[in-house]
C-alpha cells in the first residue's frame, strides 16, 4: 500500500511539475505577447502623434498664408478707397471747371449776341 501511495505521489509530483512547466511557458509566452502589444501600441501612438504634429504644422502654414492674403487684400482695399477719393476729388474739380467754362461761354455768347 505504501509502495502504491509512493508511486502515485511520484506520478502526481511529475504531473504537477509538467503542469507547472507548461504554465510557466504559457506565462512567458503571454508576457512576450503582452510586451509585443505594448510595443505596437507605443509605435501606433507615436505615429499618431507625428501625424497630428504634421497636420498642426500644415494648418499653421495655411493659417499664416490666409492671414497674409487678408492683409494683402486689406491693403488693396485701402489703396482702392484712396484712389476712389482721389477720383471723386478730381471729378468735383472738373465739374467746377466745367461750370466755370460754361458760365464764361454763356457770358461770351451774350457779348457776341449784342
C-alpha positions in Angstrom: 0.0 0.0 0.0 2.8 2.3 0.9 4.6 1.5 -2.3 1.5 2.2 -4.3 1.0 5.5 -2.5 4.6 6.5 -3.0 4.3 5.6 -6.7 1.1 7.6 -7.0 2.8 10.5 -5.3 5.7 10.3 -7.7 3.4 10.3 -10.7 1.4 13.2 -9.2 4.6 15.1 -8.5 5.8 14.6 -12.1 2.4 15.6 -13.4 2.4 18.7 -11.2 5.9 19.6 -12.5 4.8 19.1 -16.1 1.7 21.3 -15.5 3.8 23.9 -13.6 6.3 24.0 -16.5 3.5 24.3 -19.1 2.0 27.2 -17.0 5.4 28.9 -16.8 5.8 28.5 -20.6 2.4 29.9 -21.1 3.1 32.8 -18.7 6.4 33.5 -20.5 4.6 33.4 -23.9 1.8 35.7 -22.6 4.4 38.1 -21.2 6.2 38.2 -24.5 3.0 38.8 -26.4 1.9 41.5 -24.0 5.3 43.2 -24.5 4.9 43.0 -28.3 1.4 44.5 -28.0 2.7 47.3 -25.8 5.5 48.0 -28.3 3.0 48.1 -31.1 0.7 50.4 -29.1 3.6 52.7 -28.4 4.6 52.7 -32.0 1.0 53.5 -33.1 0.7 56.3 -30.5 4.0 57.8 -31.8 2.8 57.6 -35.4 -0.5 59.2 -34.4 1.3 62.0 -32.5 3.6 62.5 -35.5 0.6 62.8 -37.8 -1.1 65.2 -35.5 2.1 67.3 -35.3 2.5 67.3 -39.0 -1.2 68.3 -39.5 -0.8 71.1 -36.9 2.2 72.4 -38.8 0.4 72.3 -42.1 -2.6 74.1 -40.6 -0.3 76.8 -39.1 1.3 77.4 -42.5 -2.1 77.6 -44.2 -3.5 79.9 -41.5 -0.5 82.2 -41.9 -0.9 82.2 -45.6 -4.6 83.1 -45.2 -3.6 85.9 -42.8 -1.1 87.2 -45.3 -3.7 87.1 -48.0 -6.2 89.0 -45.8 -3.5 91.7 -45.0 -2.8 92.0 -48.7 -6.5 92.3 -49.6 -7.0 94.9 -46.8 -4.1 96.9 -48.2 -5.5 96.6 -51.7 -9.0 97.8 -50.5 -7.4 100.7 -48.6 -5.5 101.8 -51.7 -8.6 101.5 -53.8 -10.6 103.6 -51.3 -7.9 106.3 -51.5 -8.0 106.1 -55.3 -11.8 106.5 -55.3 -11.5 109.5 -53.0 -8.8 111.0 -55.4 -11.1 110.4 -58.4 -14.1 111.9 -56.6 -12.0 115.0 -55.8 -10.8 115.2 -59.4 -14.4 114.8 -60.7 -15.5 117.6 -58.4 -12.7 119.8 -59.6 -13.6 119.0 -63.3 -17.3 119.7 -62.6 -16.4 123.1 -61.1 -14.1 123.9 -64.0 -16.8 122.8 -66.4 -19.3 125.1 -64.7 -16.9 128.0 -64.9 -16.2 127.3 -68.5 -20.0 127.1 -69.3 -20.5 130.4 -67.4 -17.7 132.0 -69.3 -19.2 130.6 -72.6 -22.6 131.9 -71.6 -21.1 135.4 -71.0 -19.2 135.3 -74.2 -22.3 134.3 -76.1 -24.2 137.2 -74.6 -21.4 139.6 -75.5 -21.3 138.2 -79.1 -25.1 138.5 -79.5 -25.0 142.2 -78.5 
